[in-house]
Amino acid sequence: MSKLWIAGLGPGNANYITEETMRILNQAQKVILRTDKHPAADDLKTMGIPYSSCDHFYEDNDAFEEVYQNIAEYILHEALQGADICYCVPGHPKVAEDTVHILLNRIDMMNTSDSHINQENQIEVNILPALSFYDTVLVALDIDPMKQQLMILDAASLYYGDKTKRLPLPEASCLFAQVYHPLIASELKLALLDEVSPEAEAVILYHVGIQGEEELVYCQLAELDHYKQFDHLTSVYLPLYNTEGRTTRIQNDNHEIMDMDTESLTPLVEVFHRLLAPDGCPWDREQTHDSLKPYLLEEAHEVLEAIEEKDMDHLKEELGDVLMQVVFHSVLAANRGDFTLEEVIHGITDKMIRRHPHVFGDAVAETPEEVALLWQRIKDEEKQQEA
């Protein structure tokens, strides 16, 4: 029985390779890299670890599906020759690595399809995990994927797949991997523009985790493919707040439907996400809900002053400052995974509809006094339900 180790080289140079993988690299009879276009490849040469690569398969085939199939078949063939092989891929072997999935399926089918198969022709497979590009991206963006609700998608599939299919943008922040060519970036941009404003901010992550080369480029989605350095170590991040204001259908007690669109708040939300980004404003990044309390009180008092002065221009400005506080608190909460501005808007919208059944339902209230009594009764019922 031959041994096949499938190892990840990590997202950058050899410093990211685990000790276990280094031990196997020195132990294996044959080391094969899916590609030597990876920062760790030169380091392996310097360490005196001989290897071969599968880069010639990319030149011999036009479609990536064929490339991956042929690489997997090649690794399988080499493993069946009896030598102990270490097959190395960029990043983590189980993250965005089609050759590994194909190879594991082929070996599983081969090992189980014939109960009389000679044990000498079976292959013992060991997966050696590693850091992926995903890990270094989290550090660069300073985000928690659990709180941020991060979804990882394959940008290359948009270019090489069925271009007639619309990209279903999930209710989460999106990290697009394998944006290794301007044409893929262009296809990604066009697919996203079906759901996202052209002015929405995207982040291009170039060589993240590689000291001296890492670059985070903030740009509008419409300019995504203007970047000149897309390569195999480039990905794109699209925060959830960049999704175009979505229309929510609200059904009231009378079965009538109304639409709610929050798109007009998107620019202000984007401003605060930019301010709170890792390279944003130092003052804003230090703020908390508690530290912002004096400013909220101050802005509320200034609104009252403008009302008393009957100065509409002043009132417009101060209402904007209060709205700024609402958005600031909501973005802080969203970054912590507590709630989003959209949830704030949905919550107060639902409450207003629920407490106005004389407008949105069948209740009757013809005077302000009757409305006040109805409001209080509904409020008391809500408290009883929450208790």
N, C-alpha and C positions, 0 to 999 in steps of 0.2 A: 504494500500500500504506500503510495507516494503522498507527500505532504505539500499542501498549497497554503501559504499564508497570504492573505489579502490585507495589505497594510495601507494606512493613510499617511501621507507625508506632511499633513497639516497645511495651513494657509500661507506659509511663507518659507523662510529658510530652514535649515536643519535644526535650528533651536527649538522648533515646534514639534519635532519628531520625538515620540516617547522613548524611554529607555528600553522598553520591551521590543519596540520595532527596531531600534538600533541593534539590539542583540540578535534579532532574527536576520537583519540585513547582513551582518557579519557571519552568520551561521549558514544561511541558505546556499545551496550549490549554484543557483541561478537567480539573479535579480532582474526583473523586467518592469520597466516604467511604462505606464500608458502613454506618457509624454515627457520628454525631457525639457519642455518649455515650462519649467517650474523652478522657482528660486532654490529649492533644496537639491536639484539635480547637480548643479555645480559644486555644492558642498559635498555631495557624495563622491564626486571625482576627487576633490581635495583630500578626502578621508581615505582614498584608495579603495573604495568599494566599487568593483566593476558592475556594470549593468548594460542592458540593451533597452531600446525603447520601441514603442509601436507607432511612432510618428509616420512611418512610411504608409500605414493604412489610410491616413488622411489624404495622402496624395493619390492613392490608387482608387478611391471611391468618392463619388459625388455626394451621396446622401449619408447623413450621419447615422441613420438606422443601420445602413450596411457597414459603416465603419465600426460601430459598436458590436455588431454581430460578428464581424470578422476578427476583431480583437479578442472577443470572448472565445471564439473557436480556436484561435491561435494559442491562447493561454491554456485552454483545455488540452489541446494536442501536446503542448510542451509538458504539462503535468503528467500526462499518460506515458511519457517516455521514462518515468521512474525517478527523475531527479526531484529534489526538494526545492520548490520554487517560491519566491516571494514576489508577488505581483503588487506593485505600488501605484496608487492613484493620488491625485491632488486632494487635499482636504481630508474629510472623513469618508471611508469606503462605503458607507451607507447613506450618504447625503448627496443627492443629485449626481449619482454615478451609475449610468445605465449599463456600462460593461459589467459591473459587479452583479447587478440583478440578473442579467442574461446568463452570466457565467454560473451563478449559484443555481439557477433554474436548470441549466443543462446538466450540471453535476448531480443534482438531486434526482433528475429523471434517469440519468445513467446508473446511479447507485441503487435505485429502487425498481427499475423496470424489469430486471432479470434476476430472479432469486438465485440462479445458479452462476451468477457472475463470479469470476475469479477474484478473490480478495486482493490479489496483487494489482488488479486493474482498477481498483477503487481508489478514490482520492479523499484524503482526510483534509478538511478545510478548517482553517482558523482565521477568524476576523480580528485584526489588530486595530482597535479604534484610535482616533486621533482628533485633534482640534479641527473644526471645519471653518470655512470662511464665515459661517454664521456666528461663531463665537467671537471672532475679532470685530465683526460688524456691531455686535451688541455693545462692546466696549467703546468703539468709535462714536456710536450714536448716543451712548449713555442711556440705554433703554432696558427695561425688564420685559421680556417677551410675554410673561404671564399677565402683567398689568396692561401692557400695550396691545395685547391680542394680535400678535404678529403672525402673518401668513407668508410662507415661502412659496414662490411660484417660479416656473421655468420660463424665462423670457425667450430663449432660443426656440421653444416649441411654437411660439407665436409666428416666428419667421419661417420655420420649416414645416409647420403643421398646416391645418386647414384655415386659411385666412378668411374664409367666409363666416366663420363662427365668431360670435361676439364674445369678448372677454368678460366673464362674470366677475365683477369686482366684489370681493367679500366685504362684510361689515367688520373690517380689521385693517390695521396697517399692513402694507405689503412690501416684501423684500423680493426683488426680482433677480434671480441668479442667472449666470451665463450670458451677460450682456457683453459679449466679447467682440462685437463689430458694430460700426455705425448703422449698418442696415438693420441689425436686430434692434438697436435703440430706436430707430425710426419706426419700425413695425410696432414696437411696444408703445411708443408715443401715440400712434394712430389708433391703436386698440383702446388705450386709456381715455382718449379724447371723447369716446362715446359716453363716458360717465363722469369725467373729471374736467374741471375748468382749465382752459389753456394757461391761465395765470397761476394755477396751483403750483406749489413748490415741490420739487423733487430733489433728491440728494444722490449724486453720483459718487460711488465709493470705489476709489481706484487704489489698488495695491494696499488695501487695509491690512495692518499688522506687519508690514515690511518697513522697518526703520529707514527713514530717509526718503522713502518713496510714497508713503501714504498720503492720500489727498482726498478731501471731501469737498465736492463742488455742489453748491446750492444754486439751483436754476429754476426757471419756470418750465413747466411741462412742455410748453410749445417750443422750447429751445433745447430740449433734451438731447437730440441728435446732433447738435452743433459742437458738442465736445469732441476733441480730436484724438483722445488717447484710449478709446475703448479697446480692451484686450481680454485675454482669458482670465484675468484677475480683477475684473470689473463687475460691479453689481449696482442696482438702483433701488433706492428706498422711497416709498410713497406713504407718508403718514395718513392715518385715517381721516384727519381733519381736512385733507385735500380733496376728499370726495365731494363732488358737486352737490349743492343743496338738494337733498332728495325729497320728493313729494310723498308725504304720508297721508294715507287715506284714513279718515276718522269717521267712525259710525256712531251716531247718537241713538238715544232711545227711540226716536221716531224713524229709524232706519234710513235717515238721510245721510248723504256722504258729503264731506267737505275736504278740501285739500289744504295741506300746510307745507310751505316751502321755506327753508331756512337759508337759502343760498345767499341772501343779502348780508348775512353775518360772516360769511366765509372769509372775506379779506381781513377783517379784524382778527378772527381766530388764527389765520395764517401768520399775522404779525406777531401774535403772542407765542405761537409755536417757534417762530424764528428767534424771538428774544430769549426763549427758554432753551434753545438748542445748546449743545456743548460749547460752541463758539459764539454764543449769543451775548446778551448783556449781563455783565457780572452782577449788577444790582438786582435785576429782575430774577436771575437764577437763585438768588439767596432768599427770596420772599417765600412766606408761608401764609396760610389762611390767617394765623394769629397776627403776623407782622403787618398784614394789610388792613386790619380792623380800623385803625385810626384814619386811614385814607378813605375808607368806605363811609365812615361817619362824616368826615369833612366834605366829601362830595355831596352827600345827602343834605347837609346843612346849606350848601351853596345852591342846591336846587330850590330849597325853601326860600332863600333870599331872592332868587330870580323871580319866583312866583309872586312874592310880596312886592317886588319892584315892578311887576308887570312888564318885564323886559324879555321879550320873546327871543331875541338873538342870544341873550345871556342864558335863558332857559334851555335853548337848543344845545348850546355848548355844554352846560352842566349836565343835562340828561345824557349827553355823549360820554361824559366822564363817569357817570354812574354805570352806564352800559359797559364801559371799559372795565370797571371793577367786577361786574358780573362775568364777563368773558375771562378776565384774569383768573378769578377763583375757579371757574369751570375748567380752564386749561390746566391749572395746577392739579385739580382733582383727576382730570383725564390722564395726566402723566403718572399719577399714582395708581391708576386703575380703579378709582372710586366711582366716578360717573363722568358723563360727557355733557357738553353744552346742549347737544341734541336732546339728551334725556331731560335736562332742565326745561327746555322749551316744550317738549312733549308733555312733561308733568304739569306745567302750569296751563297749557292748552287744554288738557284733559280736565283739569280742575275747573277752569272757567266754563267749559261746556257742561260739566256735571252739575255745577251750581247755578246754571241758568236754564233749567228745564222748561221755563216759560217761554224761552226763545228757541231752544234746540229740541224741545220735547213737547209733551201734552199738558204740562202744568199751566195754571192760570195765576198771574200776578199782574194786576193792572195799575197799581200805584207803587211809588218808591217804598212805602211802608210795608206793603205786602211782599215786595222783592226782598227787603231786609229780613223779614220774618222767615221767608222761604230759604234764604241763604243760611241763616243761623240754624234752621232745622236740619238742613243737609249737612252742615258742618258738624253738628252734634251727632248725627247718624254716622258720619265718617269716623269720628273719634270712638264711638262705641264699637265699630267694626275693627278698629285698630287695637282696641284694648284686649 
